[in-house]
Amino acid sequence: MRINFCGAAKLVTGSCYYIETENRRFLIDCGMFQGEKSELNFEPFPFDPRSLDFVIITHSHIDHIGRLPLLFKSGFNGSIFATSATADLMEIMLKDSAHIQELESKWQNKKRQRKGLVPIKPLYTVEDTLRIPEYIIKCPYDKWIVIDENIHIMFKDAGHLLGSSIIILKIKEKNNEILITFSGDLGNYNMPIIRDYEYIDYTDYLIIESTYGDRLHDKTEEIKKLYDIIINTVKKGGNVIIPAFSVGRAQEILYLLNYYVDIEKRKELSNIEIYLDSPLAKEALEIYEKHKECYDEEAINLLSRDIDILRFNNLYTTSSAEESMALNDKNGIVIISSSGMCEAGRIKHHLKHNIWKDTTSIVFVGYQAEGTLGRKILDKAKKVRIFGEEMVVKAKVYNLTGLSGHADIAGLINWVKNIKNGVSKKIFITHGEEKASENFKKEIEKFLNVSILIPDLFEKVEL
């Protein structure tokens, strides 16, 4: 058996693992590269999509599903296995991704036309995404799914996003049975709405993420910081801009603004207009409300008291581009908009209208990959380019990593330590920048005597 690390190796995005057994070829995830490696999205797959039997999806973020339409365009026509919540979110995520690419290519082609250059095509269109749902097989948590007599799969809750999963493969080959576990993205402890990650009993091989493999979160303090940033900024007449992924982070921020605030701050916050400016996030709200089987005890208790956990009086949602543009004439408001790394979508327009003002606060609540606009702002760039225009950065910039959906180094170590009967053969550390992965490797070596590899991108390994 062989595994090819086709993405998220010594980088955070583009999650994709190609696995070959005696009789089957399949993928775990098929994600889009973001930031400085985004040019890889236009390269051919390092395998023949027509030869794939199926794909297993850990969760619905674009860096884990964003190249699925390309896979179908390249000849794949097999099944996609995912949890029910992931399947529902995938449908709206892929449509939105395609819509953004159509708009981006249209904008680029106007510039290219003026220069006499050949027009470019988007990676895929909305139409390319429409047939994907019919290939999805919805799977429950904690039950073995039989692919064939030699391959069984199980989904366990990863606590990262609604429907997110740890994937366990049970594979029989040459009279041997081995277990391979893919952590997917492991969630931050005690996240809003959804349950914490589950543990596993044992595995032969472990492929584990390391997004925050060199950092600790301080969640309690950072929730307080978020309230203070909003209240103080609005008092000065400034706007608070929160770049957030439309699915996951946006809903969790709404929950925090609604319920994790003390009485005095709640009174102040209730007078502030909060805008969720993302049609995708608005659709995702409905899917979150549909999949209550993924909720944690706190969220279920609130629902039992007929409390709406994701909607409140001073929350406003926008749909049309005109409604979004009108926000740029307002002051003293909070705008939650996507994309989370500021690479596309409405957030770029809000940054363009606010980043040069010293009354603005920009609050990052999720990971910013190398090469993204979000990372440049976070790294204290004095000027950034938005829609081709160079803009000075005068806004105050905050990085509240404690509100991230990813486990920090303590959470990652805790998960590994709680593998009841350990890892017998090898650990592969992926989905992290090299510094974070190296630090995580050193931490594991302090308590676990097992071979650990940080694979290179496109490295092939025999198991």
MIDO-651495 format. One record per residue (C-alpha): y, x, z; residue number from 1. Coordinates in steps of 0.25 Angstrom, whole numbers, always signed. Each point is the difference from the previous one (the first is absolute). Example, Ala and Ser with C-alpha at 12.3 -4.5 7.8 and 13.67 -1.06 7.14 Angstrom:
2
north = -18 east = +49 up = +31 i = 1
north = +14 east = +6 up = -2 i = 2
This chain:
463
north = +0 east = +0 up = +0 i = 1
north = +14 east = +5 up = -3 i = 2
north = +14 east = -4 up = +4 i = 3
north = +13 east = +3 up = -8 i = 4
north = +13 east = +0 up = +8 i = 5
north = +8 east = -7 up = -12 i = 6
north = +12 east = -3 up = +9 i = 7
north = +7 east = +2 up = +14 i = 8
north = -6 east = +14 up = +1 i = 9
north = +11 east = +9 up = +7 i = 10
north = +10 east = -11 up = -3 i = 11
north = +2 east = -14 up = +6 i = 12
north = -1 east = -9 up = -13 i = 13
north = -10 east = -4 up = -11 i = 14
north = -12 east = -3 up = +9 i = 15
north = -12 east = +1 up = -9 i = 16
north = -14 east = +5 up = +2 i = 17
north = -10 east = +1 up = -11 i = 18
north = -15 east = -1 up = +4 i = 19
north = -12 east = +3 up = -8 i = 20
north = -14 east = -3 up = +5 i = 21
north = -14 east = +1 up = -7 i = 22
north = +3 east = -14 up = -7 i = 23
north = +14 east = -4 up = +3 i = 24
north = +14 east = +4 up = -2 i = 25
north = +12 east = -7 up = +8 i = 26
north = +13 east = +2 up = +6 i = 27
north = +6 east = -1 up = +14 i = 28
north = +14 east = -5 up = -3 i = 29
north = +8 east = +2 up = -13 i = 30
north = +14 east = +3 up = +5 i = 31
north = +13 east = +4 up = -6 i = 32
north = +7 east = +13 up = +2 i = 33
north = +14 east = +0 up = +6 i = 34
north = +11 east = +10 up = +1 i = 35
north = -1 east = +14 up = -6 i = 36
north = -14 east = -3 up = -5 i = 37
north = +3 east = -13 up = -7 i = 38
north = -2 east = +7 up = -14 i = 39
north = -15 east = +0 up = +3 i = 40
north = +0 east = -16 up = -2 i = 41
north = +2 east = +3 up = -15 i = 42
north = -12 east = +9 up = -1 i = 43
north = -14 east = -4 up = -4 i = 44
north = -9 east = -3 up = +11 i = 45
north = -9 east = +12 up = +3 i = 46
north = -13 east = -9 up = -2 i = 47
north = -4 east = -10 up = -11 i = 48
north = +5 east = -14 up = +6 i = 49
north = -10 east = -6 up = -10 i = 50
north = -12 east = +6 up = +8 i = 51
north = +5 east = -5 up = +14 i = 52
north = -9 east = -11 up = +6 i = 53
north = +10 east = -5 up = +11 i = 54
north = +12 east = +3 up = +8 i = 55
north = +2 east = -1 up = +15 i = 56
north = +14 east = -2 up = +6 i = 57
north = +4 east = +4 up = +14 i = 58
north = +13 east = -8 up = +0 i = 59
north = +11 east = -5 up = -9 i = 60
north = +11 east = +10 up = +0 i = 61
north = +4 east = +5 up = -14 i = 62
north = -4 east = +14 up = +3 i = 63
north = -14 east = -5 up = +2 i = 64
north = -1 east = -11 up = -11 i = 65
north = +12 east = +3 up = -10 i = 66
north = -9 east = +6 up = -11 i = 67
north = -10 east = -11 up = -1 i = 68
north = +6 east = -7 up = -12 i = 69
north = +0 east = +13 up = -7 i = 70
north = -15 east = +1 up = +3 i = 71
north = -2 east = -13 up = -7 i = 72
north = +8 east = +4 up = -11 i = 73
north = -8 east = +12 up = -2 i = 74
north = -13 east = -8 up = -1 i = 75
north = -5 east = -3 up = +15 i = 76
north = -6 east = -14 up = +1 i = 77
north = -8 east = +1 up = +13 i = 78
north = +2 east = -7 up = +14 i = 79
north = +10 east = +3 up = +10 i = 80
north = -4 east = -1 up = +15 i = 81
north = +11 east = -3 up = +10 i = 82
north = +2 east = -8 up = +13 i = 83
north = +6 east = -14 up = -3 i = 84
north = +14 east = +3 up = +5 i = 85
north = +0 east = +13 up = -8 i = 86
north = -4 east = -8 up = -12 i = 87
north = +11 east = -10 up = +1 i = 88
north = +11 east = +10 up = +3 i = 89
north = -5 east = +9 up = -12 i = 90
north = +3 east = -11 up = -10 i = 91
north = +15 east = -1 up = +4 i = 92
north = +1 east = +15 up = +2 i = 93
north = -5 east = +3 up = -14 i = 94
north = +9 east = -10 up = -7 i = 95
north = +12 east = +5 up = +8 i = 96
north = -4 east = +15 up = -4 i = 97
north = -1 east = -4 up = -15 i = 98
north = +13 east = -8 up = +1 i = 99
north = +7 east = +13 up = +6 i = 100
north = -6 east = +9 up = -11 i = 101
north = +5 east = -10 up = -11 i = 102
north = +14 east = +0 up = +5 i = 103
north = +0 east = +15 up = +2 i = 104
north = -5 east = +3 up = -14 i = 105
north = +10 east = -10 up = -6 i = 106
north = +11 east = +8 up = +7 i = 107
north = -5 east = +13 up = -4 i = 108
north = -1 east = -5 up = -14 i = 109
north = +14 east = -4 up = -1 i = 110
north = +4 east = +15 up = +4 i = 111
north = -10 east = +5 up = -10 i = 112
north = +5 east = -8 up = -11 i = 113
north = +14 east = +5 up = +1 i = 114
north = -6 east = +14 up = -1 i = 115
north = -9 east = -3 up = -12 i = 116
north = -13 east = +2 up = +8 i = 117
north = -13 east = -8 up = -2 i = 118
north = -1 east = -12 up = +10 i = 119
north = -10 east = +1 up = +11 i = 120
north = -10 east = -10 up = +5 i = 121
north = -2 east = -4 up = +14 i = 122
north = -13 east = +4 up = +6 i = 123
north = -5 east = -14 up = +0 i = 124
north = +6 east = -14 up = -1 i = 125
north = -1 east = -13 up = +8 i = 126
north = -9 east = -5 up = -10 i = 127
north = -9 east = +12 up = +2 i = 128
north = -2 east = -5 up = +15 i = 129
north = -3 east = -14 up = -2 i = 130
north = -15 east = +1 up = -3 i = 131
north = -3 east = +10 up = +12 i = 132
north = -2 east = -11 up = +11 i = 133
north = -12 east = -6 up = -7 i = 134
north = -7 east = +13 up = +2 i = 135
north = +2 east = +1 up = +15 i = 136
north = -11 east = -3 up = +9 i = 137
north = +5 east = -4 up = +14 i = 138
north = -7 east = +6 up = +11 i = 139
north = -1 east = -2 up = +16 i = 140
north = +2 east = +10 up = +10 i = 141
north = -12 east = +6 up = +8 i = 142
north = -11 east = -5 up = -10 i = 143
north = -8 east = +9 up = -9 i = 144
north = +3 east = -4 up = -15 i = 145
north = -12 east = +3 up = -9 i = 146
north = +4 east = +7 up = -13 i = 147
north = -14 east = +3 up = -3 i = 148
north = -13 east = +5 up = +7 i = 149
north = +7 east = +14 up = +1 i = 150
north = +14 east = -3 up = +3 i = 151
north = +5 east = -9 up = +12 i = 152
north = +15 east = +0 up = +4 i = 153
north = +7 east = -5 up = +13 i = 154
north = +15 east = -3 up = +3 i = 155
north = +5 east = +2 up = +13 i = 156
north = +14 east = -3 up = +5 i = 157
north = +10 east = +12 up = -2 i = 158
north = +11 east = -6 up = +7 i = 159
north = +11 east = +5 up = -10 i = 160
north = +3 east = -13 up = -8 i = 161
north = -5 east = -14 up = -1 i = 162
north = -14 east = +1 up = -6 i = 163
north = +0 east = +16 up = +1 i = 164
north = -14 east = +6 up = +1 i = 165
north = -8 east = +12 up = +4 i = 166
north = -11 east = +1 up = -10 i = 167
north = -15 east = +4 up = +4 i = 168
north = -9 east = +3 up = -12 i = 169
north = -15 east = +0 up = +3 i = 170
north = -7 east = +8 up = -12 i = 171
north = -14 east = +2 up = -2 i = 172
north = -3 east = +12 up = -10 i = 173
north = -13 east = +8 up = -2 i = 174
north = -7 east = -7 up = +12 i = 175
north = +12 east = +4 up = +9 i = 176
north = +10 east = -10 up = +6 i = 177
north = +14 east = +5 up = +4 i = 178
north = +13 east = -6 up = +5 i = 179
north = +13 east = +3 up = -6 i = 180
north = +13 east = -6 up = +7 i = 181
north = +14 east = -1 up = -6 i = 182
north = +10 east = -2 up = +10 i = 183
north = +10 east = -6 up = -9 i = 184
north = +14 east = +0 up = +7 i = 185
north = -2 east = -2 up = +15 i = 186
north = +10 east = -8 up = +7 i = 187
north = +10 east = +3 up = +10 i = 188
north = -4 east = -5 up = +14 i = 189
north = +4 east = -14 up = +5 i = 190
north = +7 east = -4 up = -13 i = 191
north = +6 east = -13 up = -2 i = 192
north = -9 east = -12 up = -5 i = 193
north = -12 east = +7 up = -4 i = 194
north = -12 east = +6 up = +9 i = 195
north = -1 east = +15 up = +3 i = 196
north = -10 east = +8 up = -8 i = 197
north = -15 east = -1 up = +3 i = 198
north = -9 east = +12 up = +3 i = 199
north = -13 east = +4 up = -6 i = 200
north = -13 east = +4 up = +6 i = 201
north = -4 east = +12 up = -9 i = 202
north = +2 east = +6 up = -13 i = 203
north = -6 east = +12 up = -8 i = 204
north = +13 east = +2 up = -8 i = 205
north = +14 east = -4 up = +3 i = 206
north = +12 east = -1 up = -9 i = 207
north = +12 east = -2 up = +9 i = 208
north = +15 east = -1 up = -3 i = 209
north = +10 east = +9 up = +7 i = 210
north = +14 east = -6 up = -4 i = 211
north = +5 east = +3 up = +14 i = 212
north = -9 east = +11 up = +4 i = 213
north = +11 east = +8 up = +6 i = 214
north = +9 east = -10 up = +7 i = 215
north = +0 east = -9 up = +12 i = 216
north = +7 east = -14 up = +0 i = 217
north = +8 east = -6 up = +11 i = 218
north = -1 east = -15 up = -3 i = 219
north = +6 east = -6 up = +13 i = 220
north = +12 east = +8 up = -1 i = 221
north = +2 east = -2 up = -15 i = 222
north = -1 east = -15 up = +1 i = 223
north = +12 east = +1 up = +10 i = 224
north = +7 east = +10 up = -10 i = 225
north = -1 east = -10 up = -11 i = 226
north = +7 east = -11 up = +8 i = 227
north = +11 east = +9 up = +4 i = 228
north = +2 east = +5 up = -14 i = 229
north = +1 east = -14 up = -6 i = 230
north = +9 east = -5 up = +11 i = 231
north = +9 east = +12 up = +0 i = 232
north = +1 east = +1 up = -15 i = 233
north = +4 east = -15 up = -1 i = 234
north = +10 east = +1 up = +11 i = 235
north = +8 east = +11 up = -9 i = 236
north = -1 east = -9 up = -12 i = 237
north = -11 east = +8 up = -7 i = 238
north = -13 east = -4 up = -7 i = 239
north = -14 east = +4 up = +5 i = 240
north = -9 east = +4 up = -12 i = 241
north = -15 east = +0 up = +3 i = 242
north = -9 east = +5 up = -12 i = 243
north = -13 east = -6 up = +3 i = 244
north = -13 east = -3 up = -8 i = 245
north = +0 east = -15 up = -3 i = 246
north = -14 east = -1 up = +5 i = 247
north = -3 east = +4 up = +14 i = 248
north = +12 east = +7 up = +5 i = 249
north = +10 east = -11 up = -4 i = 250
north = -8 east = -11 up = +8 i = 251
north = -2 east = +10 up = +12 i = 252
north = +15 east = +2 up = +1 i = 253
north = +3 east = -15 up = +0 i = 254
north = -10 east = -2 up = +11 i = 255
north = +6 east = +11 up = +8 i = 256
north = +14 east = -5 up = -2 i = 257
north = -5 east = -14 up = +4 i = 258
north = -8 east = +3 up = +12 i = 259
north = +1 east = +14 up = +6 i = 260
north = +14 east = -1 up = +5 i = 261
north = +6 east = -2 up = +14 i = 262
north = +8 east = -13 up = +3 i = 263
north = +13 east = +7 up = -1 i = 264
north = -2 east = +7 up = -13 i = 265
north = -7 east = -12 up = -5 i = 266
north = +13 east = -8 up = +2 i = 267
north = +8 east = +11 up = -8 i = 268
north = -11 east = +1 up = -11 i = 269
north = +0 east = -15 up = -2 i = 270
north = +14 east = +0 up = -5 i = 271
north = -2 east = +10 up = -11 i = 272
north = -4 east = -4 up = -14 i = 273
north = -14 east = +7 up = -4 i = 274
north = -4 east = +0 up = -14 i = 275
north = -13 east = +2 up = -6 i = 276
north = +3 east = +4 up = -14 i = 277
north = -13 east = +0 up = -7 i = 278
north = -7 east = -11 up = -8 i = 279
north = -13 east = +8 up = +2 i = 280
north = +2 east = +0 up = +16 i = 281
north = +3 east = -15 up = -1 i = 282
north = -13 east = -2 up = -7 i = 283
north = -7 east = +9 up = +10 i = 284
north = +5 east = -8 up = +12 i = 285
north = -8 east = -12 up = -6 i = 286
north = -13 east = +9 up = -1 i = 287
north = +2 east = +5 up = +14 i = 288
north = +1 east = -14 up = +5 i = 289
north = -13 east = -4 up = -7 i = 290
north = -8 east = +12 up = +5 i = 291
north = +0 east = -3 up = +15 i = 292
north = -14 east = +6 up = +2 i = 293
north = +7 east = +14 up = -1 i = 294
north = +9 east = -3 up = +12 i = 295
north = +0 east = +7 up = +13 i = 296
north = -1 east = -8 up = +13 i = 297
north = +15 east = +0 up = +3 i = 298
north = +3 east = -6 up = -14 i = 299
north = -11 east = -11 up = +2 i = 300
north = +6 east = -3 up = +14 i = 301
north = +14 east = -2 up = -6 i = 302
north = -6 east = -9 up = -11 i = 303
north = -7 east = -8 up = +11 i = 304
north = +13 east = -3 up = +6 i = 305
north = +5 east = -5 up = -14 i = 306
north = +10 east = +12 up = -1 i = 307
north = +3 east = +5 up = -15 i = 308
north = -2 east = +15 up = +2 i = 309
north = +6 east = +4 up = -14 i = 310
north = +12 east = -10 up = -2 i = 311
north = +12 east = -2 up = +9 i = 312
north = +14 east = -7 up = -1 i = 313
north = +8 east = +12 up = -4 i = 314
north = -10 east = +5 up = -11 i = 315
north = +3 east = -2 up = -14 i = 316
north = -8 east = +3 up = -12 i = 317
north = +5 east = +2 up = -14 i = 318
north = -7 east = -3 up = -13 i = 319
north = +9 east = +2 up = -12 i = 320
north = +7 east = +13 up = -5 i = 321
north = +13 east = -8 up = +2 i = 322
north = -3 east = -3 up = +15 i = 323
north = -3 east = +15 up = +2 i = 324
north = +12 east = +5 up = -7 i = 325
north = +9 east = -9 up = +9 i = 326
north = -5 east = +7 up = +12 i = 327
north = +9 east = +12 up = -5 i = 328
north = +12 east = -8 up = +3 i = 329
north = -4 east = -2 up = +15 i = 330
north = +3 east = +9 up = +12 i = 331
north = -7 east = +0 up = +14 i = 332
north = -14 east = -4 up = -5 i = 333
north = -14 east = +5 up = +0 i = 334
north = -7 east = +2 up = -13 i = 335
north = -15 east = +2 up = -1 i = 336
north = -4 east = +4 up = -14 i = 337
north = -10 east = +7 up = -8 i = 338
north = -5 east = +10 up = -5 i = 339
north = -3 east = +7 up = +13 i = 340
north = +2 east = +14 up = -6 i = 341
north = +13 east = -5 up = -7 i = 342
north = -7 east = +4 up = -14 i = 343
north = +2 east = -14 up = -6 i = 344
north = +4 east = -14 up = +2 i = 345
north = +12 east = -7 up = +7 i = 346
north = +1 east = +11 up = +11 i = 347
north = +6 east = +10 up = -10 i = 348
north = +12 east = -10 up = -3 i = 349
north = +3 east = -2 up = +15 i = 350
north = +0 east = +15 up = +2 i = 351
north = +9 east = +1 up = -12 i = 352
north = +10 east = -9 up = +6 i = 353
north = -1 east = +5 up = +15 i = 354
north = -5 east = +14 up = +0 i = 355
north = +14 east = +6 up = -2 i = 356
north = +6 east = -8 up = +12 i = 357
north = +1 east = +7 up = +14 i = 358
north = -2 east = -14 up = +6 i = 359
north = -14 east = -2 up = -6 i = 360
north = -13 east = +3 up = +7 i = 361
north = -12 east = +3 up = -8 i = 362
north = -13 east = -2 up = +9 i = 363
north = -13 east = +6 up = -5 i = 364
north = -12 east = -7 up = +6 i = 365
north = -11 east = +6 up = -9 i = 366
north = -5 east = +13 up = -6 i = 367
north = +8 east = +6 up = -11 i = 368
north = -8 east = +9 up = -10 i = 369
north = +5 east = +13 up = -5 i = 370
north = +9 east = -2 up = -13 i = 371
north = +4 east = -14 up = +3 i = 372
north = +14 east = -5 up = +2 i = 373
north = -3 east = -4 up = +14 i = 374
north = -5 east = +14 up = +3 i = 375
north = +13 east = +6 up = -5 i = 376
north = +9 east = -9 up = +8 i = 377
north = -9 east = +3 up = +12 i = 378
north = +1 east = +15 up = -2 i = 379
north = +15 east = -2 up = +1 i = 380
north = +4 east = +2 up = -14 i = 381
north = +16 east = +0 up = -1 i = 382
north = -1 east = -7 up = -14 i = 383
north = -11 east = -8 up = -7 i = 384
north = -1 east = -5 up = -14 i = 385
north = -2 east = -16 up = -1 i = 386
north = -1 east = -6 up = -13 i = 387
north = +5 east = +13 up = -7 i = 388
north = +12 east = +0 up = +9 i = 389
north = +2 east = +11 up = +10 i = 390
north = +4 east = -6 up = +14 i = 391
north = +5 east = +6 up = +13 i = 392
north = -8 east = -3 up = +12 i = 393
north = +9 east = -4 up = +11 i = 394
north = -9 east = -10 up = +7 i = 395
north = -7 east = +3 up = +13 i = 396
north = -15 east = +2 up = -3 i = 397
north = -11 east = -3 up = +11 i = 398
north = -15 east = +2 up = -1 i = 399
north = -8 east = -9 up = +9 i = 400
north = -14 east = +6 up = -2 i = 401
north = -5 east = -8 up = +12 i = 402
north = +1 east = -13 up = -8 i = 403
north = -9 east = +6 up = -11 i = 404
north = -12 east = -7 up = -4 i = 405
north = -8 east = +13 up = +1 i = 406
north = -7 east = +6 up = +12 i = 407
north = +7 east = +13 up = +5 i = 408
north = -8 east = +13 up = +3 i = 409
north = -4 east = -6 up = +14 i = 410
north = -5 east = -13 up = -7 i = 411
north = -8 east = +8 up = -10 i = 412
north = -6 east = +9 up = +10 i = 413
north = -4 east = -12 up = +9 i = 414
north = -7 east = -7 up = -12 i = 415
north = -8 east = +13 up = -3 i = 416
north = -4 east = +2 up = +15 i = 417
north = -5 east = -14 up = +1 i = 418
north = -10 east = +1 up = -11 i = 419
north = -11 east = -3 up = +10 i = 420
north = -11 east = +9 up = -6 i = 421
north = +9 east = +10 up = -8 i = 422
north = +1 east = +5 up = -14 i = 423
north = -13 east = +8 up = -3 i = 424
north = +4 east = +7 up = -13 i = 425
north = +14 east = +2 up = -5 i = 426
north = +14 east = -6 up = +1 i = 427
north = +10 east = +0 up = -11 i = 428
north = +15 east = -1 up = +3 i = 429
north = +8 east = -7 up = -10 i = 430
north = +13 east = -9 up = -2 i = 431
north = +10 east = +9 up = +6 i = 432
north = +9 east = +12 up = -3 i = 433
north = -7 east = +13 up = +2 i = 434
north = +8 east = +3 up = +13 i = 435
north = -5 east = -13 up = +6 i = 436
north = -14 east = +2 up = -5 i = 437
north = -1 east = +14 up = +5 i = 438
north = +5 east = -4 up = +14 i = 439
north = -10 east = -12 up = +1 i = 440
north = -11 east = +10 up = -4 i = 441
north = +3 east = +9 up = +11 i = 442
north = +1 east = -11 up = +10 i = 443
north = -14 east = -5 up = -4 i = 444
north = -6 east = +14 up = +1 i = 445
north = +4 east = +0 up = +15 i = 446
north = -10 east = -11 up = +4 i = 447
north = -10 east = -1 up = -12 i = 448
north = -9 east = +10 up = -6 i = 449
north = -1 east = -4 up = -14 i = 450
north = +3 east = +5 up = -14 i = 451
north = +14 east = -4 up = -4 i = 452
north = +6 east = +1 up = -14 i = 453
north = +14 east = -4 up = -5 i = 454
north = -3 east = -2 up = -15 i = 455
north = +9 east = +3 up = -12 i = 456
north = +4 east = -10 up = -9 i = 457
north = -11 east = -3 up = -10 i = 458
north = -10 east = +9 up = +8 i = 459
north = -14 east = -4 up = -2 i = 460
north = -10 east = +1 up = +12 i = 461
north = -15 east = -2 up = +0 i = 462
north = -5 east = -8 up = +12 i = 463
